[in-house]
Amino acid sequence: MIDQVRPSDLDAWFALDPAATPVLLDVREPWELQTASVAPQGFALLTIPMNEIPSRLGELDAGHRIACLCHHGARSQRVAAFLSQNGFADVANVAGGIDAWSATRDAGVPRY
């Protein structure tokens, strides 16, 4: 089962393993990143479009907590499941995606 973490609860989820820098994996397309992006605060931000995840899996470290983010949470859920099936133990989906991020965590992030 993939953890579903609200943007407002993400810091607490990341803090469950303080030994490694947590990663927010944004799986949206480049045009979406230009429209609305998050600023890394207490976590590393990595942007890899969903369709490139299998070929770029080596860029991710299974020893880090990884929370996946997309627009509303569907694509990131699929990526989180893929990561879990490929040996990543601490994976979550950011429930509601960047839309929820804007609504509940950082109103400065544009909604689209």
Backbone hydrogen bonds, N-H to C=O, Kabsch-Sander energy under -0.5 kcal/mol:
donor,donor_aa,acceptor,acceptor_aa,energy
3,D,91,V,-1.0
5,V,3,D,-0.6
5,V,93,N,-2.8
6,R,4,Q,-0.5
9,D,6,R,-1.8
10,L,6,R,-0.6
10,L,7,P,-1.0
13,W,9,D,-1.9
14,F,10,L,-2.9
15,A,11,D,-2.0
16,L,13,W,-1.1
17,D,14,F,-1.5
20,A,17,D,-0.9
23,V,65,R,-2.8
24,L,44,A,-3.2
25,L,23,V,-0.7
25,L,67,A,-3.0
26,D,24,L,-0.8
26,D,46,L,-2.7
27,V,25,L,-0.7
27,V,69,L,-2.8
32,E,29,E,-0.9
33,L,29,E,-1.8
34,Q,30,P,-1.9
35,T,31,W,-1.3
36,A,32,E,-2.6
44,A,22,P,-3.1
46,L,24,L,-2.6
46,L,44,A,-0.5
48,I,26,D,-1.9
48,I,46,L,-0.6
50,M,27,V,-2.1
52,E,49,P,-2.2
53,I,49,P,-0.6
53,I,50,M,-1.4
56,R,52,E,-1.4
56,R,53,I,-0.7
57,L,54,P,-0.7
59,E,56,R,-2.4
60,L,57,L,-1.9
62,A,60,L,-0.6
64,H,61,D,-2.0
66,I,90,D,-2.7
67,A,23,V,-2.7
68,C,92,A,-2.8
69,L,25,L,-2.8
77,Q,73,G,-1.1
78,R,74,A,-1.8
79,V,75,R,-2.3
80,A,76,S,-2.7
81,A,77,Q,-2.3
82,F,78,R,-2.2
83,L,79,V,-2.8
84,S,80,A,-2.5
85,Q,81,A,-2.2
86,N,82,F,-0.8
86,N,83,L,-0.9
87,G,84,S,-1.2
88,F,83,L,-2.2
89,A,62,A,-0.6
89,A,87,G,-0.7
91,V,89,A,-1.0
92,A,66,I,-2.2
93,N,3,D,-2.9
94,V,68,C,-2.9
95,A,5,V,-1.5
95,A,93,N,-1.1
96,G,72,H,-0.8
97,G,94,V,-2.0
98,I,70,C,-2.8
99,D,71,H,-2.1
99,D,96,G,-0.6
100,A,96,G,-1.7
101,W,97,G,-2.0
102,S,98,I,-2.4
103,A,99,D,-1.8
104,T,100,A,-2.7
105,R,101,W,-2.5
106,D,101,W,-2.6
109,V,106,D,-2.0
